[in-house]
Amino acid sequence: MPQRKKAPRSLTPAEILSYGFGVIIIIGAFLLSLPISSVNGHKLNLVDAFFTATSATCVTGLAVVDTGVHFTLFGQIVILLLTQLGGLGFMTFGTLIALALNRRITLKDRLVLQEAINYNSMDGLLALIRRVIYYTITIEGTGALLLAARWAMEMPLGKAIYFGIFHSISVFNNGGFDLFGSYYSSSGFGNFRNDLYINIVVMMLIFLGGIGFIVIHDLLQYPKSKKLSLHSKIVLTMSGCLIAIGALVIFAIEIFNPATLGELPLGQQISAAFFHSISSRSGGVSTVDVSSMSHSTQFFIVLLMFIGTAPGSTGGGIKVTVFAILLGAVYSMIRGKQDIVFFKKRLPQESILRAITQTLMALSLVISVSMVLSALEDRELLPLLFETTSAFATTGLSLDLTPKLTMISKIILCFVMFIGRIGPLTLAYAIRPKSKKDLLRYPEGKITIG
């Protein structure tokens, strides 16, 4: 009898996400390498185009060329679209188009969406996607208007509106790209260090992008429901603590550094400390020269970047919820308790194991890549660790090292940014062989710890 052909294996949600982001990066690299994308009319070399496309799609913000100076309007719009796609996820846009065309959303589509936005339930998934689009348009639109109104005071109205739209999208999606090099003497938000209005708007955009859409929805519903989910409580509590502690540490160390906060008035010192505390966990923009900060502050920023933002947000890192679980595990072990409890809710064992796995995978990646870069580049370890962590956490802060890296190092960082955007566990699920159910369970054994 002729053998029956096996049906082709369908892609898993993790594989779809990985391949989808990969395809977007390749298309973006091709567009950015075209002569029409560069001001000088010459092709950007393929590695730099690939790096820029990866950085934009993975909402990182690390740059090998000055975005405002090197790229034409076409190139800038490509970067902006990649940042928007990367921040919200291509599946979110695909679902929006499908809903607009009255196309049925299959179960597999829902599974991919659930994986993409780190949502724990199928219930209300499509309603959440609609809200995500609505919140994004509202927040980015408001941010664009507020920024454009300020910049219209010192530049033509058309440019002010364009700058407002570009930087609102870039900052809210934690992209970190800016165009200031094309208008001011230097790039970066350092041009507005003493502008409290711009600082507050940018900090709010970074904060809202970093807490995630689930938390934003919970906060908007709070006046009616009078309650917040456990997820929102943990995200808001940890975010508030990290912002306050981060600002205090940065202020305490850098207040005596004349190259950063030392020469600024007290109000600007406090503002800059809070700005970099918020931005360090994924915003990727700065008002003072991070490369001039002390080594202690730079290493502290590495820790903030590694922790990152909330699940389902536009930021990266291991996530604040994972960090909270790790702290809860330490506290429970010290107190001799079996369960990790937050706000009178016990966490399941699966969440604890997932948090530990994700942290160890991320830590292994950052350490191993930093060691590889140290072997490839004739530079100190801390700047390489800083750059690697920034790439993994999709933060975008840099010690002015990125443009000076060799091509092989840039390619390695592209890989790190890709893993940081989709998540180490998602990539592991995408490349792992098909799992089989264990037919037996071994007896329990004991080992000595500590």
N, C-alpha and C positions, 0 to 999 in steps of 0.2 A: 504493500500500500504506500502511495506517495505521502511523504511527511508533510504535515500541515505547517505552513509558515507561521512563525511567531509574530504576533502583532508588535509593531514598534513600541518601545517603551516610552511612555509620556514623561515629559519633564516634570520634576518636582518644583514646588514653589521656590525653594532656595536656588535651584538651577535657573529658573526663569528670571529671577531677580539678578543673579550674577551675570548671565548672558546678556540681559537687557541693558544693564549699566555698561557692560563691555562694548556693546554695539553703539551706544550713544557716544561713548568716549572716542571710538574709532571714527565715527562720522564727524564729531567735533574737531578731532585732530586734522582730518582731511580739509575741512573748511578753513581752519586757522592757518593751514600751511599754504593756502592759495595766495597769490600776489595781491588780490583785492583786499585781503585782511590786513596787510602791512602798509604803513604810511609810506615807506620807502619804495614800495612796489616790488620788492624782492620776496621770494618765498622764505618763510620762517623754517629753519631746519626741522626735520621730521621729529627729532627727539624733543625739542623745545615745544613744538606744536602739540605733541602727544602729552607732554608734561602739563601744559596749560589747560588742555581739554580735560585731562584727568583731575587737575586741581579744581576746575570749575564744576565738573559733574559731581565730584565728591565733596563739593562745597568746602574746600580747604582754604584757598586763597594764597597758597605759596606761588610765587611768580618768578620766572626766569628773566622776564623783560617787564618794563614799566607799561602797565596796561593802557594808561591814558596817552602815553607818548608813542608807543610802538604800533598799536592797533588802530585801524581806521574805524569809522562808524560801523561798517559791516562786521569787522572783527569783534568790536565791543558788544554788538547785539548778539553775536554768536555766543560769546562768553556769558552774557546775561541770560540767554535762553538755557544754556547748559546749567547755569547756577540754579535757575528756577526749576528745571526738570530734576536736577539732583537733589534740591532741597525738599521738594514735595514727593518726588518719586514718579517715575514714568507710568507706573500702574495707576496712580491717582489720576493723571491726565487721561490715560486710556479709558478708565472707568467713566470719567466725566463725558468724554466724547461718545462712549457707548450709550450712556444715559440720554444724552442729547439726541441720539439717533434712534432711541427706543429699542436698542439692542438688549437682548436678555443677558444678564450677568450670570455665568455658569458657576457651579460650585467650585470649580478649580480657580476661576477668577477670584472668587471670594477668599479662597485659601491663600493665594498669592498676595492679595491686598492685606489680609490679616498678618502675613509675614512681613510685608513691606512697612506697615505702620505700627508694628509691635502691639497689636490689639489682641486682647485675651479672649474675645467672644465673637461669634458670628452674628449675634443679635445686634441689630441696629448698625451694621457695618456700612451699608450704603448710605444711610442717613448721616453717619459720621463723615463719610467722604464728601458729601454735599456741604456739610458744615466746614470741613477743612478748606474747601475751595472758597467758601464765603468768608471765613475768618482771614484767609490769606489775602484775598482782594481788599478786604476792609483795612487790615493792618498795614499792608504795603501801600495802599492808596493814601491812608492817613499820614503815614510816614513820609511819603513822597511830597504831599502837600505841605507838611510842616517844614521839611528841608528846603523845598523849592522857594517857599515864602522867605526864608532867611537868605538864601543865596541870590535871590532876585535883587537884594539890596546892593550887590557888588558885581553882578555879571548880567549879561543880556537875559531877558525873560525866557527865551527858548532854551538856552543853555542851562539856566537854573532849573527849569522843569525837567530837562533830560537828566541832569545831575541828580535831581531829587528822586526820579524814578529808578535810575541805575543804583544809587547807593541805598535806597530803601530796600530794594529787592536783594541786593548783595548782603546788607547787614542783617535783615530779618532771616535770610536763609543761612546765616553764619558763613557767607562766602568769603568775605574779607578783601575782595577786589575794590580798587578805587581808581578814579580818573583824574585826581587832583594834579598829577604831574603835567597834564596838558594845559593847565590854566595858571597854577601857582608855581613858585620856584622849586617846590619839592612835592613829592607824593605823600599820601598818608593823612590821617586825621590830626597829625601834629600841627597842621595849619590852623586848627581850631581849638588848641589847647586851652585858651582863655575864654572860649565861647561856651558859657554854661548851657545855653539853649540847645546848641548842637549836641553837646555831651549828653544831656538828659534824653533827647530824642533817640540818639544812637543807643544809649544804654537800655532804654525801654524796648527798642526793636530787638536787640540781642537777647534780652531777658525773655521776651514773649516767644521768640524763636526757639529759645533753649528749654523752656518748660514743657513744650509740646501741646498739640491740639486737644488732647484728652483733658489736660489740666485747664486749658483755656475754656473749654466747654463747661467743665465743672464749676469754674469760677463765675461764668455768666449765668449758670442755672442756680447758683447758690441763693440769690434773693428769694427764689420760689421754693427750692427744695430744702433749704436750711441745712444741707449736709454736703460733705465732700467724700469722695471715694478714698479708700486707703492709699491708692496710688498717688492721688493728688496731694494728700496730706504729707506723705513721705517726700515727694518731689519738692513741694513748697518749703517744708521744714529744712531739708538738706540744702536746697538752693540758698535759702536765707542765711543759714549758718556758714556755708562756704563763701558767700559774698562778703559777709561781715568779717569772718576770720581772714579771708584773703586780703581785704582792704586794710585791715589792721596790720598784718604782717608786712605788706608792701610799703605802707606808710612808715612803719617803725624802722625798716631797714633803709629805705631810699630817702628819708627826710634829710639825711646828712650827706647825700650824694649830689654834688653840684651839677653833674651832667644829666640828672633826671629831675627829682623833686626839690633838691636843695635850694635852688635859686627862685623857686616859685612862691607867690603869696600863699598864706595858709589855706584860703578857700580853694585855690587851684590844686594845692597838694592833696587835699581831701578828695576833690573831684577826680583827680588823676588816679588816686589809689583805688577808688571805687570803680572807675572806668576799667582799669586793667584787671581788677579782680573779677569783674563780670565778663570782660572780653577774653580773658585767659582760658576760660572753660569751653570756648569754641568760636567766639566772635572773630578773632583774628585781626582786629584793628587796634591801633595804639595811638596815643597822643604824645608819648615821650619815646625816646630811642631805647628799645628793649635791649639792644646790644651794649648800651652804656650802663645798664643796671648791674649791680653787684652779682657775683656768682651765686650768692645765697638766694637772692631774689629770683634769678634765672632758674635755679633748681626748684625753688618753690613753685614757680609758674609751670615747670614740667609736671609737678604733682597735680596741679589744678587742671592742666590740659588732659592728663591721663584719666582723671575722674570724669571730666566731660559734663554733658547735659543730661536731659531726661530721655527715656525711651519714647519713640514716636515724635521726637522733635526734629529740627533741622540740623542739630549738632551731633557731635561724635563722642569719643571716649568710651570708657567701660560703662558709663551711665551712673547717675547719682543714686538710683535705686539699688544697683549692684553694690556700690560703696556703702550704702546704708545697711544692706544685708551683712556685709563683711564686718562692719562695726557691731551690728546686733549679735553676730556669732561670737565675737570676742567677748562682748559684755555677758552673754548667756553662759559662756564657758567659765568666765571668771566668777560669776555668781552661782555656778553649779546648777544651772537650769538646763532642761532638755530642749525647750522650744525657744525660737526667736519670736518675740511678741512686739508688735508696733500698734499703738493706739487700740489696745485690747483685742488685737487680731493676731492669731498664730499663723506664721508663714509655713507653707507646705515644704516638704523635704526636697521636692523637685526644684523649687525656686532657689533654694540654698545651694544645691549641687550645680545648678546652671550658673549662678553667680560666681562660685569658686572656679568653675571651668573657664568661664569667659575671662575672668581676671588673670588666671595663669596663662591662658593662650595669648592674651594681649601683652602681658609682661614678658613672656618668652619672645614674642615677635619684636617688641621694642628693644630689648636687650641684645638679641642676636643681630638685628639689623644695625644697631649702633656699633657693635663690634666689627661687623663687616665693613661699614663705612669708615671706621677708624683704620682698618687695614688698607682701604683703597685711597683714603685722603690723608694728606700730611697735615692733620689738624688736631686740636685738643678734643678730648672725649665729650666734654660738656656741650659745646656747640652742636656736635653731631647727635648727641642724645636729645638735645632741645629740638633740632630739626626733625628727627625721626618721630618723636612724640607728637610734635605739631602735625606731622603728616598722618600719623595713625589716628589722632583725635580729631582730624579734619579741622584744626584750629586756624592755621595759616600764619601764626606769629613766627617771626624769623629773626635770627641774629645776623642778617644780611649775608647768609652763607649760600642760599639756594642758587643764585646765578653763577657762583664760583665752583660749583660741583662739577665733577667729570660726568660724561654722558652715562656711564654705567651706573653711577650713584643716583642720577636723576631717574633712570629707569627703575631702580630698586625702590626709590621713594614713590614712584607711580604705583607700584605694586602695593606698597604700604598704605597709600591713600585709598586705593580700591578696597582693600581688606577693612580699613577703618570705616568706610562708608557703608558697606553691606553688612559688616559685622563678622568677627572671626568664626562664630558659631554657624552663621548662615553659610559662609564659604565652606566650612567643614561638612555641613549637611549636603552641600552641592557636590562635593568631590568624593564623599565617602562611598564605599561599595554598598550594595543593597544589604540591609541588615536582616539577619535571621533570628527567629525567636529561640532563646535558649531552651534546650530540652531538659536541662537539669540545673539544680541550684546547689552549689557547694556548701559544705558545713562552714559555720562561722569560725574564724580564727582571730587571735588577738596578738597585737604587737605593742611594743613599748614606745610611748610618745613622750618627749620632754624629759 
